[in-house]
Amino acid sequence: MPKIYKYLGIFLLFHAREHQPIHVHGKYGSFETKAEFIIKNGLIVEIKYTKVSGKLPLKPPQLKDFEIFVEHYKDQIIQKWIDYFVFNKPVELEEINVRL
C-alpha cells in the first residue's frame, strides 16, 4: 500500500491490488475517501469522490483539504499511478505541509 503524499495529516495512497478507474485514497486516522479520475481522450473530465466500503468518509474539513490537494496534484497523482502499476517503479512519499 504505497503512500504517495502526506498533506496536512492526510495520507494519499494506492492499495497494492488496485483497479480501474485510476484513483487515490485519502486517509486521515480511521476515515477514508476515494478520488476517482474520469479520463476521456487522455484528458481528466471529472474527479468523483466516493466512500470506501467499510470505512467512514473523511470529515468535511479533511475532505475539503483532500479535494483541493487532488485537484492541484491530479496530473502528478496519475503519473505516480502509471509509474507504480504500469511500469512497476517504486514511488516515494512526498510530504507537503503548506496549505494550498
Phi and psi in radians as a Rosetta constraint file:
Dihedral C 1 N 2 CA 2 C 2 CIRCULARHARMONIC -1.243 0.35
Dihedral N 2 CA 2 C 2 N 3 CIRCULARHARMONIC 2.268 0.35
Dihedral C 2 N 3 CA 3 C 3 CIRCULARHARMONIC -1.544 0.35
Dihedral N 3 CA 3 C 3 N 4 CIRCULARHARMONIC 2.252 0.35
Dihedral C 3 N 4 CA 4 C 4 CIRCULARHARMONIC -1.872 0.35
Dihedral N 4 CA 4 C 4 N 5 CIRCULARHARMONIC -0.511 0.35
Dihedral C 4 N 5 CA 5 C 5 CIRCULARHARMONIC -2.504 0.35
Dihedral N 5 CA 5 C 5 N 6 CIRCULARHARMONIC 2.670 0.35
Dihedral C 5 N 6 CA 6 C 6 CIRCULARHARMONIC -2.239 0.35
Dihedral N 6 CA 6 C 6 N 7 CIRCULARHARMONIC 2.094 0.35
Dihedral C 6 N 7 CA 7 C 7 CIRCULARHARMONIC -2.265 0.35
Dihedral N 7 CA 7 C 7 N 8 CIRCULARHARMONIC 1.965 0.35
Dihedral C 7 N 8 CA 8 C 8 CIRCULARHARMONIC 0.884 0.35
Dihedral N 8 CA 8 C 8 N 9 CIRCULARHARMONIC 0.717 0.35
Dihedral C 8 N 9 CA 9 C 9 CIRCULARHARMONIC 1.544 0.35
Dihedral N 9 CA 9 C 9 N 10 CIRCULARHARMONIC -0.116 0.35
Dihedral C 9 N 10 CA 10 C 10 CIRCULARHARMONIC -1.648 0.35
Dihedral N 10 CA 10 C 10 N 11 CIRCULARHARMONIC 2.181 0.35
Dihedral C 10 N 11 CA 11 C 11 CIRCULARHARMONIC -1.580 0.35
Dihedral N 11 CA 11 C 11 N 12 CIRCULARHARMONIC 2.307 0.35
Dihedral C 11 N 12 CA 12 C 12 CIRCULARHARMONIC -1.841 0.35
Dihedral N 12 CA 12 C 12 N 13 CIRCULARHARMONIC 2.224 0.35
Dihedral C 12 N 13 CA 13 C 13 CIRCULARHARMONIC -2.587 0.35
Dihedral N 13 CA 13 C 13 N 14 CIRCULARHARMONIC 2.832 0.35
Dihedral C 13 N 14 CA 14 C 14 CIRCULARHARMONIC -1.892 0.35
Dihedral N 14 CA 14 C 14 N 15 CIRCULARHARMONIC 2.604 0.35
Dihedral C 14 N 15 CA 15 C 15 CIRCULARHARMONIC -1.562 0.35
Dihedral N 15 CA 15 C 15 N 16 CIRCULARHARMONIC 2.621 0.35
Dihedral C 15 N 16 CA 16 C 16 CIRCULARHARMONIC -1.052 0.35
Dihedral N 16 CA 16 C 16 N 17 CIRCULARHARMONIC -0.594 0.35
Dihedral C 16 N 17 CA 17 C 17 CIRCULARHARMONIC -1.946 0.35
Dihedral N 17 CA 17 C 17 N 18 CIRCULARHARMONIC 1.115 0.35
Dihedral C 17 N 18 CA 18 C 18 CIRCULARHARMONIC -1.311 0.35
Dihedral N 18 CA 18 C 18 N 19 CIRCULARHARMONIC 3.000 0.35
Dihedral C 18 N 19 CA 19 C 19 CIRCULARHARMONIC -2.496 0.35
Dihedral N 19 CA 19 C 19 N 20 CIRCULARHARMONIC 2.936 0.35
Dihedral C 19 N 20 CA 20 C 20 CIRCULARHARMONIC -1.360 0.35
Dihedral N 20 CA 20 C 20 N 21 CIRCULARHARMONIC 2.720 0.35
Dihedral C 20 N 21 CA 21 C 21 CIRCULARHARMONIC -1.250 0.35
Dihedral N 21 CA 21 C 21 N 22 CIRCULARHARMONIC 2.904 0.35
Dihedral C 21 N 22 CA 22 C 22 CIRCULARHARMONIC -0.991 0.35
Dihedral N 22 CA 22 C 22 N 23 CIRCULARHARMONIC 2.301 0.35
Dihedral C 22 N 23 CA 23 C 23 CIRCULARHARMONIC -2.690 0.35
Dihedral N 23 CA 23 C 23 N 24 CIRCULARHARMONIC 2.902 0.35
Dihedral C 23 N 24 CA 24 C 24 CIRCULARHARMONIC -2.393 0.35
Dihedral N 24 CA 24 C 24 N 25 CIRCULARHARMONIC 2.545 0.35
Dihedral C 24 N 25 CA 25 C 25 CIRCULARHARMONIC -1.714 0.35
Dihedral N 25 CA 25 C 25 N 26 CIRCULARHARMONIC 2.430 0.35
Dihedral C 25 N 26 CA 26 C 26 CIRCULARHARMONIC -1.907 0.35
Dihedral N 26 CA 26 C 26 N 27 CIRCULARHARMONIC 2.133 0.35
Dihedral C 26 N 27 CA 27 C 27 CIRCULARHARMONIC -2.195 0.35
Dihedral N 27 CA 27 C 27 N 28 CIRCULARHARMONIC 2.281 0.35
Dihedral C 27 N 28 CA 28 C 28 CIRCULARHARMONIC -2.370 0.35
Dihedral N 28 CA 28 C 28 N 29 CIRCULARHARMONIC 1.808 0.35
Dihedral C 28 N 29 CA 29 C 29 CIRCULARHARMONIC 1.114 0.35
Dihedral N 29 CA 29 C 29 N 30 CIRCULARHARMONIC -2.202 0.35
Dihedral C 29 N 30 CA 30 C 30 CIRCULARHARMONIC -1.659 0.35
Dihedral N 30 CA 30 C 30 N 31 CIRCULARHARMONIC 0.116 0.35
Dihedral C 30 N 31 CA 31 C 31 CIRCULARHARMONIC -1.712 0.35
Dihedral N 31 CA 31 C 31 N 32 CIRCULARHARMONIC 2.506 0.35
Dihedral C 31 N 32 CA 32 C 32 CIRCULARHARMONIC -2.665 0.35
Dihedral N 32 CA 32 C 32 N 33 CIRCULARHARMONIC 2.392 0.35
Dihedral C 32 N 33 CA 33 C 33 CIRCULARHARMONIC -2.356 0.35
Dihedral N 33 CA 33 C 33 N 34 CIRCULARHARMONIC 2.658 0.35
Dihedral C 33 N 34 CA 34 C 34 CIRCULARHARMONIC -1.998 0.35
Dihedral N 34 CA 34 C 34 N 35 CIRCULARHARMONIC 2.434 0.35
Dihedral C 34 N 35 CA 35 C 35 CIRCULARHARMONIC -1.944 0.35
Dihedral N 35 CA 35 C 35 N 36 CIRCULARHARMONIC 2.061 0.35
Dihedral C 35 N 36 CA 36 C 36 CIRCULARHARMONIC -1.810 0.35
Dihedral N 36 CA 36 C 36 N 37 CIRCULARHARMONIC 2.317 0.35
Dihedral C 36 N 37 CA 37 C 37 CIRCULARHARMONIC -1.678 0.35
Dihedral N 37 CA 37 C 37 N 38 CIRCULARHARMONIC 2.092 0.35
Dihedral C 37 N 38 CA 38 C 38 CIRCULARHARMONIC -1.664 0.35
Dihedral N 38 CA 38 C 38 N 39 CIRCULARHARMONIC 2.014 0.35
Dihedral C 38 N 39 CA 39 C 39 CIRCULARHARMONIC -2.060 0.35
Dihedral N 39 CA 39 C 39 N 40 CIRCULARHARMONIC 2.248 0.35
Dihedral C 39 N 40 CA 40 C 40 CIRCULARHARMONIC -2.301 0.35
Dihedral N 40 CA 40 C 40 N 41 CIRCULARHARMONIC 2.267 0.35
Dihedral C 40 N 41 CA 41 C 41 CIRCULARHARMONIC 0.928 0.35
Dihedral N 41 CA 41 C 41 N 42 CIRCULARHARMONIC 0.653 0.35
Dihedral C 41 N 42 CA 42 C 42 CIRCULARHARMONIC 1.388 0.35
Dihedral N 42 CA 42 C 42 N 43 CIRCULARHARMONIC 0.077 0.35
Dihedral C 42 N 43 CA 43 C 43 CIRCULARHARMONIC -2.043 0.35
Dihedral N 43 CA 43 C 43 N 44 CIRCULARHARMONIC 2.476 0.35
Dihedral C 43 N 44 CA 44 C 44 CIRCULARHARMONIC -1.331 0.35
Dihedral N 44 CA 44 C 44 N 45 CIRCULARHARMONIC 2.034 0.35
Dihedral C 44 N 45 CA 45 C 45 CIRCULARHARMONIC -1.785 0.35
Dihedral N 45 CA 45 C 45 N 46 CIRCULARHARMONIC -0.298 0.35
Dihedral C 45 N 46 CA 46 C 46 CIRCULARHARMONIC -2.865 0.35
Dihedral N 46 CA 46 C 46 N 47 CIRCULARHARMONIC 2.619 0.35
Dihedral C 46 N 47 CA 47 C 47 CIRCULARHARMONIC -2.143 0.35
Dihedral N 47 CA 47 C 47 N 48 CIRCULARHARMONIC 2.103 0.35
Dihedral C 47 N 48 CA 48 C 48 CIRCULARHARMONIC -1.808 0.35
Dihedral N 48 CA 48 C 48 N 49 CIRCULARHARMONIC 2.320 0.35
Dihedral C 48 N 49 CA 49 C 49 CIRCULARHARMONIC -1.849 0.35
Dihedral N 49 CA 49 C 49 N 50 CIRCULARHARMONIC 2.133 0.35
Dihedral C 49 N 50 CA 50 C 50 CIRCULARHARMONIC -2.323 0.35
Dihedral N 50 CA 50 C 50 N 51 CIRCULARHARMONIC 2.809 0.35
Dihedral C 50 N 51 CA 51 C 51 CIRCULARHARMONIC -1.233 0.35
Dihedral N 51 CA 51 C 51 N 52 CIRCULARHARMONIC 2.690 0.35
Dihedral C 51 N 52 CA 52 C 52 CIRCULARHARMONIC -1.801 0.35
Dihedral N 52 CA 52 C 52 N 53 CIRCULARHARMONIC 2.232 0.35
Dihedral C 52 N 53 CA 53 C 53 CIRCULARHARMONIC -0.936 0.35
Dihedral N 53 CA 53 C 53 N 54 CIRCULARHARMONIC 2.249 0.35
Dihedral C 53 N 54 CA 54 C 54 CIRCULARHARMONIC 1.433 0.35
Dihedral N 54 CA 54 C 54 N 55 CIRCULARHARMONIC 0.054 0.35
Dihedral C 54 N 55 CA 55 C 55 CIRCULARHARMONIC -2.138 0.35
Dihedral N 55 CA 55 C 55 N 56 CIRCULARHARMONIC 2.635 0.35
Dihedral C 55 N 56 CA 56 C 56 CIRCULARHARMONIC -1.395 0.35
Dihedral N 56 CA 56 C 56 N 57 CIRCULARHARMONIC 2.424 0.35
Dihedral C 56 N 57 CA 57 C 57 CIRCULARHARMONIC -1.224 0.35
Dihedral N 57 CA 57 C 57 N 58 CIRCULARHARMONIC 2.774 0.35
Dihedral C 57 N 58 CA 58 C 58 CIRCULARHARMONIC -0.964 0.35
Dihedral N 58 CA 58 C 58 N 59 CIRCULARHARMONIC 2.517 0.35
Dihedral C 58 N 59 CA 59 C 59 CIRCULARHARMONIC -1.265 0.35
Dihedral N 59 CA 59 C 59 N 60 CIRCULARHARMONIC 2.740 0.35
Dihedral C 59 N 60 CA 60 C 60 CIRCULARHARMONIC -0.832 0.35
Dihedral N 60 CA 60 C 60 N 61 CIRCULARHARMONIC -0.782 0.35
Dihedral C 60 N 61 CA 61 C 61 CIRCULARHARMONIC -1.119 0.35
Dihedral N 61 CA 61 C 61 N 62 CIRCULARHARMONIC -0.740 0.35
Dihedral C 61 N 62 CA 62 C 62 CIRCULARHARMONIC -1.269 0.35
Dihedral N 62 CA 62 C 62 N 63 CIRCULARHARMONIC -0.612 0.35
Dihedral C 62 N 63 CA 63 C 63 CIRCULARHARMONIC -1.082 0.35
Dihedral N 63 CA 63 C 63 N 64 CIRCULARHARMONIC -0.753 0.35
Dihedral C 63 N 64 CA 64 C 64 CIRCULARHARMONIC -1.085 0.35
Dihedral N 64 CA 64 C 64 N 65 CIRCULARHARMONIC -0.788 0.35
Dihedral C 64 N 65 CA 65 C 65 CIRCULARHARMONIC -1.082 0.35
Dihedral N 65 CA 65 C 65 N 66 CIRCULARHARMONIC -0.718 0.35
Dihedral C 65 N 66 CA 66 C 66 CIRCULARHARMONIC -1.085 0.35
Dihedral N 66 CA 66 C 66 N 67 CIRCULARHARMONIC -0.818 0.35
Dihedral C 66 N 67 CA 67 C 67 CIRCULARHARMONIC -1.067 0.35
Dihedral N 67 CA 67 C 67 N 68 CIRCULARHARMONIC -0.781 0.35
Dihedral C 67 N 68 CA 68 C 68 CIRCULARHARMONIC -1.078 0.35
Dihedral N 68 CA 68 C 68 N 69 CIRCULARHARMONIC -0.782 0.35
Dihedral C 68 N 69 CA 69 C 69 CIRCULARHARMONIC -1.111 0.35
Dihedral N 69 CA 69 C 69 N 70 CIRCULARHARMONIC -0.830 0.35
Dihedral C 69 N 70 CA 70 C 70 CIRCULARHARMONIC -1.058 0.35
Dihedral N 70 CA 70 C 70 N 71 CIRCULARHARMONIC -0.749 0.35
Dihedral C 70 N 71 CA 71 C 71 CIRCULARHARMONIC -1.081 0.35
Dihedral N 71 CA 71 C 71 N 72 CIRCULARHARMONIC -0.743 0.35
Dihedral C 71 N 72 CA 72 C 72 CIRCULARHARMONIC -1.248 0.35
Dihedral N 72 CA 72 C 72 N 73 CIRCULARHARMONIC -0.610 0.35
Dihedral C 72 N 73 CA 73 C 73 CIRCULARHARMONIC -1.911 0.35
Dihedral N 73 CA 73 C 73 N 74 CIRCULARHARMONIC 0.303 0.35
Dihedral C 73 N 74 CA 74 C 74 CIRCULARHARMONIC -0.976 0.35
Dihedral N 74 CA 74 C 74 N 75 CIRCULARHARMONIC -0.762 0.35
Dihedral C 74 N 75 CA 75 C 75 CIRCULARHARMONIC -1.156 0.35
Dihedral N 75 CA 75 C 75 N 76 CIRCULARHARMONIC -0.694 0.35
Dihedral C 75 N 76 CA 76 C 76 CIRCULARHARMONIC -1.183 0.35
Dihedral N 76 CA 76 C 76 N 77 CIRCULARHARMONIC -0.659 0.35
Dihedral C 76 N 77 CA 77 C 77 CIRCULARHARMONIC -1.096 0.35
Dihedral N 77 CA 77 C 77 N 78 CIRCULARHARMONIC -0.804 0.35
Dihedral C 77 N 78 CA 78 C 78 CIRCULARHARMONIC -1.100 0.35
Dihedral N 78 CA 78 C 78 N 79 CIRCULARHARMONIC -0.700 0.35
Dihedral C 78 N 79 CA 79 C 79 CIRCULARHARMONIC -1.109 0.35
Dihedral N 79 CA 79 C 79 N 80 CIRCULARHARMONIC -0.698 0.35
Dihedral C 79 N 80 CA 80 C 80 CIRCULARHARMONIC -1.127 0.35
Dihedral N 80 CA 80 C 80 N 81 CIRCULARHARMONIC -0.663 0.35
Dihedral C 80 N 81 CA 81 C 81 CIRCULARHARMONIC -1.034 0.35
Dihedral N 81 CA 81 C 81 N 82 CIRCULARHARMONIC -0.878 0.35
Dihedral C 81 N 82 CA 82 C 82 CIRCULARHARMONIC -1.074 0.35
Dihedral N 82 CA 82 C 82 N 83 CIRCULARHARMONIC -0.800 0.35
Dihedral C 82 N 83 CA 83 C 83 CIRCULARHARMONIC -1.003 0.35
Dihedral N 83 CA 83 C 83 N 84 CIRCULARHARMONIC -0.789 0.35
Dihedral C 83 N 84 CA 84 C 84 CIRCULARHARMONIC -1.326 0.35
Dihedral N 84 CA 84 C 84 N 85 CIRCULARHARMONIC -0.869 0.35
Dihedral C 84 N 85 CA 85 C 85 CIRCULARHARMONIC -1.558 0.35
Dihedral N 85 CA 85 C 85 N 86 CIRCULARHARMONIC -0.485 0.35
Dihedral C 85 N 86 CA 86 C 86 CIRCULARHARMONIC -1.661 0.35
Dihedral N 86 CA 86 C 86 N 87 CIRCULARHARMONIC -0.847 0.35
Dihedral C 86 N 87 CA 87 C 87 CIRCULARHARMONIC -1.689 0.35
Dihedral N 87 CA 87 C 87 N 88 CIRCULARHARMONIC -0.017 0.35
Dihedral C 87 N 88 CA 88 C 88 CIRCULARHARMONIC 0.953 0.35
Dihedral N 88 CA 88 C 88 N 89 CIRCULARHARMONIC 0.623 0.35
Dihedral C 88 N 89 CA 89 C 89 CIRCULARHARMONIC -1.573 0.35
Dihedral N 89 CA 89 C 89 N 90 CIRCULARHARMONIC 2.552 0.35
Dihedral C 89 N 90 CA 90 C 90 CIRCULARHARMONIC -1.219 0.35
Dihedral N 90 CA 90 C 90 N 91 CIRCULARHARMONIC 2.617 0.35
Dihedral C 90 N 91 CA 91 C 91 CIRCULARHARMONIC -2.062 0.35
Dihedral N 91 CA 91 C 91 N 92 CIRCULARHARMONIC 2.502 0.35
Dihedral C 91 N 92 CA 92 C 92 CIRCULARHARMONIC -1.722 0.35
Dihedral N 92 CA 92 C 92 N 93 CIRCULARHARMONIC 2.546 0.35
Dihedral C 92 N 93 CA 93 C 93 CIRCULARHARMONIC -1.287 0.35
Dihedral N 93 CA 93 C 93 N 94 CIRCULARHARMONIC 2.245 0.35
Dihedral C 93 N 94 CA 94 C 94 CIRCULARHARMONIC -1.985 0.35
Dihedral N 94 CA 94 C 94 N 95 CIRCULARHARMONIC 2.286 0.35
Dihedral C 94 N 95 CA 95 C 95 CIRCULARHARMONIC -1.832 0.35
Dihedral N 95 CA 95 C 95 N 96 CIRCULARHARMONIC 2.244 0.35
Dihedral C 95 N 96 CA 96 C 96 CIRCULARHARMONIC -2.156 0.35
Dihedral N 96 CA 96 C 96 N 97 CIRCULARHARMONIC 2.025 0.35
Dihedral C 96 N 97 CA 97 C 97 CIRCULARHARMONIC -1.913 0.35
Dihedral N 97 CA 97 C 97 N 98 CIRCULARHARMONIC 0.080 0.35
Dihedral C 97 N 98 CA 98 C 98 CIRCULARHARMONIC -1.799 0.35
Dihedral N 98 CA 98 C 98 N 99 CIRCULARHARMONIC 2.247 0.35
Dihedral C 98 N 99 CA 99 C 99 CIRCULARHARMONIC -1.138 0.35
Dihedral N 99 CA 99 C 99 N 100 CIRCULARHARMONIC 2.326 0.35
